[in-house]
Amino acid sequence: MTGWTVHDIPDQSGRTAVVTGANGGLGLTTARELARRGARVVLACRSEERGLAARDEIRAVAPAAEVEFRPLDLGSLESVRDFVTGFARDHQRLDLLVNNAGVMALPHTLTKDGFETQFGVNHLGHFALTGELMPLLLDTPGARVISVSSGLHALSNIDIADLNSERGYRRWIAYGRSKTANLLFIHELARRLSAAGTDVIAAAAHPGYAATNLQSAGPRMEGRKGMERASEFANRLVAQSAEDGALPLLFAATAPGVTPDSFTGPRFLMWRGAPARSWRAPWTLNDAAGERLWEASEQLTGVRYTSLKV
């Protein structure tokens, strides 16, 4: 994996990819590079304005690319269902699902379905989306599901008895729990895919410290101008670019030999550098915890992976 770059992405011609949160940052970079290598790419974004702008930006640098925008709000299970209905109507295959969209360290808010927003968007929305798209993934040889976690998953294990942080909300702990949930989801999904005898690969990746709008979104929501400016300054001073941060995602999504339940991140201190196998907290490899989170997620979302018979 030494020195792996976008130039090492295999030809993606004939493949169809869905990238959530593809209107900016890591998602836009990931979608753009997949499109440049020939993939048909669906930009699944909450904002129509930003989604269409991202589509046009990709078309400008890759005129031959097949790229489309479809609305998806991961904070709404109804929006997830609508997205899947439209996608399945118009597409017969799904080779790659990149669960990239996310929020970070927001003030306490709830999704449209009443879930704590970080857990609801970062985990439950993607759990529901993946489950609803699973029949297409299973019907597509060599498909992959990639979930984007974070090195900050190490801030906290999940609390299975308080998934929605009802006993008390601390924004960074809630963020760490949601990123742990991403890894536990991939761990359990990989186990279930293997038990069902499929060739679908479920893996995870993280960008290290990459300059995106995630860091400043929370302070902006609360009107904390000083913290917003500090976050933006830190991005300019010490973060790697979104282009470099997207490399572990692209590696997990396209490189040969990626193994189920692997976790790819930047090589240097999980912060920056070429893609490499990343450290993860032991609790993200706990079979019992993964199964409990899965069962709770099914109950909360109403989405059951009936096409995965274990």
WOLINBEL-V945675 format. One record per helix or strand of 3 or more residues. SS is the DSSP state (alpha for helix, beta for strand). FROM is the first residue (numbers start at 1). TO is the last residue. If there is no record, write none. Layout:
BEGIN
[[SS FROM TO] [SS FROM TO]]
END
This chain:
BEGIN
[[alpha 6 8] [beta 16 20] [alpha 25 36] [beta 40 45] [alpha 48 61] [beta 66 71] [alpha 77 90] [beta 96 99] [alpha 117 138] [beta 144 148] [alpha 151 155] [alpha 171 195] [beta 201 205] [alpha 214 222] [alpha 225 238] [alpha 242 245] [alpha 247 254] [beta 263 268] [beta 272 277] [alpha 282 285] [alpha 287 301]]
END
